[in-house]
Amino acid sequence: TATRVDEICEEAELTKGSFFHYFDTKEDIAKAALERFCEAGCQAMAGAPFNRMSDPLDRLHGFVDFFIEKSRSRKDPASCLIGNFSQELSKTHDDIRECCAERFEDCNKMMREMLNAAKSEYAPKSAVDTRALADYFWSLIQGSLLVSKAKKDRSLLGKNLKLFKNHLKIIFK
């Protein structure tokens, strides 16, 4: 919120006129950045190997493995724009908070669909609330990213995702 349009223009090496030709406000550029971030994430997931797995449990494990691999990659930032915006702007920018909530719900829905498919094929040992389990997964990612920054330990997310995958193995034995 403290960043001025002038600073954005300087960093992007463009004029204020160019900025305002495309965006009415800083919030508009933030929303555009959020949409672009989410589109890139969806494209990366669409081409991931887990999508070609026919077994729903293998696909679910492959989905978690996809994020484990991303956590190891030095070219991928150890950060999530949705999480960062949620943390920094939720109290001051309702539109952006709502956009973040919608994107988190999209992510949750994708995970829930995989969990429901696994649940249909492999009867869990006990009742499983797939919405809560999906919330847990995304919260684990966001929390791990946050703690990783504080500890300067990129490996934390991968370690926590491996624990989550072990939980899935226990649930869907």
LODRENFI-654056 format. One record per residue (C-alpha): residue number from 1; residue in three letters; x, y, z. Coordinates in steps of 0.25 Angstrom, whole numbers, always signed. Example, Ala and Ser with C-alpha at 12.3 -4.5 7.8 and 13.67 -1.06 7.14 Angstrom:
# residues 2
site num->1&residu->ALA&u->+49&v->-18&w->+31
site num->2&residu->SER&u->+55&v->-4&w->+29
***
This chain:
# residues 173
site num->1&residu->THR&u->+0&v->+0&w->+0
site num->2&residu->ALA&u->+12&v->+9&w->+2
site num->3&residu->THR&u->+17&v->+8&w->-12
site num->4&residu->ARG&u->+14&v->+20&w->-21
site num->5&residu->VAL&u->+10&v->+19&w->-35
site num->6&residu->ASP&u->+23&v->+27&w->-38
site num->7&residu->GLU&u->+31&v->+15&w->-32
site num->8&residu->ILE&u->+24&v->+5&w->-40
site num->9&residu->CYS&u->+26&v->+13&w->-53
site num->10&residu->GLU&u->+41&v->+15&w->-50
site num->11&residu->GLU&u->+43&v->+0&w->-47
site num->12&residu->ALA&u->+35&v->-4&w->-60
site num->13&residu->GLU&u->+42&v->+7&w->-68
site num->14&residu->LEU&u->+30&v->+13&w->-73
site num->15&residu->THR&u->+23&v->+26&w->-72
site num->16&residu->LYS&u->+11&v->+30&w->-63
site num->17&residu->GLY&u->+3&v->+32&w->-75
site num->18&residu->SER&u->+6&v->+18&w->-80
site num->19&residu->PHE&u->+2&v->+13&w->-66
site num->20&residu->PHE&u->-11&v->+20&w->-66
site num->21&residu->HIS&u->-14&v->+16&w->-80
site num->22&residu->TYR&u->-15&v->+1&w->-76
site num->23&residu->PHE&u->-19&v->+3&w->-61
site num->24&residu->ASP&u->-28&v->+13&w->-54
site num->25&residu->THR&u->-22&v->+10&w->-40
site num->26&residu->LYS&u->-11&v->+2&w->-33
site num->27&residu->GLU&u->-22&v->-8&w->-29
site num->28&residu->ASP&u->-24&v->-11&w->-43
site num->29&residu->ILE&u->-10&v->-14&w->-46
site num->30&residu->ALA&u->-10&v->-23&w->-34
site num->31&residu->LYS&u->-22&v->-30&w->-39
site num->32&residu->ALA&u->-16&v->-32&w->-52
site num->33&residu->ALA&u->-3&v->-38&w->-46
site num->34&residu->LEU&u->-12&v->-47&w->-37
site num->35&residu->GLU&u->-19&v->-52&w->-50
site num->36&residu->ARG&u->-6&v->-54&w->-57
site num->37&residu->PHE&u->+0&v->-62&w->-46
site num->38&residu->CYS&u->-12&v->-71&w->-45
site num->39&residu->GLU&u->-12&v->-73&w->-60
site num->40&residu->ALA&u->+2&v->-77&w->-60
site num->41&residu->GLY&u->+0&v->-87&w->-48
site num->42&residu->CYS&u->-12&v->-93&w->-55
site num->43&residu->GLN&u->-4&v->-95&w->-68
site num->44&residu->ALA&u->+7&v->-101&w->-60
site num->45&residu->MET&u->-2&v->-111&w->-53
site num->46&residu->ALA&u->-10&v->-114&w->-66
site num->47&residu->GLY&u->+3&v->-119&w->-73
site num->48&residu->ALA&u->+8&v->-127&w->-60
site num->49&residu->PRO&u->+9&v->-142&w->-61
site num->50&residu->PHE&u->-1&v->-145&w->-50
site num->51&residu->ASN&u->-12&v->-141&w->-60
site num->52&residu->ARG&u->-9&v->-153&w->-68
site num->53&residu->MET&u->-11&v->-163&w->-57
site num->54&residu->SER&u->-24&v->-171&w->-57
site num->55&residu->ASP&u->-24&v->-176&w->-43
site num->56&residu->PRO&u->-30&v->-165&w->-34
site num->57&residu->LEU&u->-21&v->-168&w->-22
site num->58&residu->ASP&u->-8&v->-168&w->-31
site num->59&residu->ARG&u->-13&v->-155&w->-37
site num->60&residu->LEU&u->-15&v->-149&w->-23
site num->61&residu->HIS&u->-1&v->-153&w->-19
site num->62&residu->GLY&u->+5&v->-148&w->-32
site num->63&residu->PHE&u->-2&v->-134&w->-29
site num->64&residu->VAL&u->+5&v->-133&w->-16
site num->65&residu->ASP&u->+18&v->-138&w->-22
site num->66&residu->PHE&u->+16&v->-127&w->-33
site num->67&residu->PHE&u->+17&v->-117&w->-21
site num->68&residu->ILE&u->+28&v->-124&w->-14
site num->69&residu->GLU&u->+36&v->-123&w->-27
site num->70&residu->LYS&u->+33&v->-108&w->-29
site num->71&residu->SER&u->+37&v->-106&w->-14
site num->72&residu->ARG&u->+51&v->-111&w->-18
site num->73&residu->SER&u->+52&v->-102&w->-31
site num->74&residu->ARG&u->+61&v->-90&w->-30
site num->75&residu->LYS&u->+55&v->-84&w->-42
site num->76&residu->ASP&u->+41&v->-84&w->-35
site num->77&residu->PRO&u->+40&v->-73&w->-24
site num->78&residu->ALA&u->+38&v->-78&w->-10
site num->79&residu->SER&u->+25&v->-70&w->-9
site num->80&residu->CYS&u->+11&v->-69&w->-13
site num->81&residu->LEU&u->+5&v->-56&w->-18
site num->82&residu->ILE&u->-9&v->-60&w->-14
site num->83&residu->GLY&u->-4&v->-62&w->+0
site num->84&residu->ASN&u->+5&v->-50&w->+0
site num->85&residu->PHE&u->-7&v->-41&w->-4
site num->86&residu->SER&u->-16&v->-47&w->+6
site num->87&residu->GLN&u->-7&v->-45&w->+17
site num->88&residu->GLU&u->-3&v->-31&w->+13
site num->89&residu->LEU&u->-16&v->-25&w->+7
site num->90&residu->SER&u->-28&v->-32&w->+13
site num->91&residu->LYS&u->-31&v->-21&w->+23
site num->92&residu->THR&u->-29&v->-9&w->+14
site num->93&residu->HIS&u->-34&v->-14&w->+0
site num->94&residu->ASP&u->-47&v->-22&w->+0
site num->95&residu->ASP&u->-47&v->-24&w->-15
site num->96&residu->ILE&u->-33&v->-31&w->-15
site num->97&residu->ARG&u->-37&v->-39&w->-2
site num->98&residu->GLU&u->-49&v->-44&w->-10
site num->99&residu->CYS&u->-40&v->-48&w->-22
site num->100&residu->CYS&u->-31&v->-55&w->-13
site num->101&residu->ALA&u->-42&v->-63&w->-6
site num->102&residu->GLU&u->-48&v->-67&w->-20
site num->103&residu->ARG&u->-34&v->-72&w->-24
site num->104&residu->PHE&u->-33&v->-80&w->-12
site num->105&residu->GLU&u->-46&v->-86&w->-14
site num->106&residu->ASP&u->-43&v->-89&w->-28
site num->107&residu->CYS&u->-30&v->-97&w->-22
site num->108&residu->ASN&u->-39&v->-103&w->-12
site num->109&residu->LYS&u->-49&v->-108&w->-22
site num->110&residu->MET&u->-38&v->-115&w->-30
site num->111&residu->MET&u->-32&v->-122&w->-18
site num->112&residu->ARG&u->-46&v->-126&w->-13
site num->113&residu->GLU&u->-49&v->-132&w->-27
site num->114&residu->MET&u->-37&v->-141&w->-26
site num->115&residu->LEU&u->-40&v->-144&w->-11
site num->116&residu->ASN&u->-54&v->-148&w->-15
site num->117&residu->ALA&u->-50&v->-157&w->-26
site num->118&residu->ALA&u->-40&v->-164&w->-17
site num->119&residu->LYS&u->-50&v->-165&w->-6
site num->120&residu->SER&u->-60&v->-172&w->-16
site num->121&residu->GLU&u->-50&v->-182&w->-21
site num->122&residu->TYR&u->-43&v->-184&w->-8
site num->123&residu->ALA&u->-52&v->-185&w->+4
site num->124&residu->PRO&u->-45&v->-177&w->+15
site num->125&residu->LYS&u->-43&v->-183&w->+29
site num->126&residu->SER&u->-52&v->-173&w->+35
site num->127&residu->ALA&u->-60&v->-161&w->+31
site num->128&residu->VAL&u->-53&v->-151&w->+23
site num->129&residu->ASP&u->-57&v->-136&w->+21
site num->130&residu->THR&u->-51&v->-134&w->+7
site num->131&residu->ARG&u->-54&v->-119&w->+8
site num->132&residu->ALA&u->-46&v->-118&w->+22
site num->133&residu->LEU&u->-35&v->-127&w->+16
site num->134&residu->ALA&u->-33&v->-118&w->+4
site num->135&residu->ASP&u->-33&v->-105&w->+13
site num->136&residu->TYR&u->-23&v->-112&w->+21
site num->137&residu->PHE&u->-14&v->-115&w->+9
site num->138&residu->TRP&u->-15&v->-100&w->+4
site num->139&residu->SER&u->-13&v->-95&w->+18
site num->140&residu->LEU&u->-1&v->-104&w->+20
site num->141&residu->ILE&u->+5&v->-98&w->+7
site num->142&residu->GLN&u->+3&v->-84&w->+11
site num->143&residu->GLY&u->+8&v->-86&w->+26
site num->144&residu->SER&u->+20&v->-93&w->+21
site num->145&residu->LEU&u->+24&v->-82&w->+11
site num->146&residu->LEU&u->+22&v->-72&w->+22
site num->147&residu->VAL&u->+30&v->-80&w->+32
site num->148&residu->SER&u->+41&v->-83&w->+22
site num->149&residu->LYS&u->+43&v->-68&w->+20
site num->150&residu->ALA&u->+45&v->-66&w->+34
site num->151&residu->LYS&u->+55&v->-77&w->+36
site num->152&residu->LYS&u->+61&v->-76&w->+22
site num->153&residu->ASP&u->+59&v->-90&w->+20
site num->154&residu->ARG&u->+53&v->-94&w->+6
site num->155&residu->SER&u->+52&v->-108&w->+10
site num->156&residu->LEU&u->+41&v->-107&w->+20
site num->157&residu->LEU&u->+30&v->-107&w->+10
site num->158&residu->GLY&u->+35&v->-120&w->+3
site num->159&residu->LYS&u->+36&v->-127&w->+17
site num->160&residu->ASN&u->+22&v->-122&w->+21
site num->161&residu->LEU&u->+16&v->-127&w->+8
site num->162&residu->LYS&u->+23&v->-141&w->+10
site num->163&residu->LEU&u->+16&v->-142&w->+23
site num->164&residu->PHE&u->+3&v->-138&w->+17
site num->165&residu->LYS&u->+5&v->-149&w->+6
site num->166&residu->ASN&u->+8&v->-159&w->+18
site num->167&residu->HIS&u->-6&v->-154&w->+24
site num->168&residu->LEU&u->-13&v->-157&w->+11
site num->169&residu->LYS&u->-7&v->-171&w->+11
site num->170&residu->ILE&u->-12&v->-174&w->+24
site num->171&residu->ILE&u->-26&v->-168&w->+21
site num->172&residu->PHE&u->-27&v->-176&w->+8
site num->173&residu->LYS&u->-21&v->-189&w->+12
***
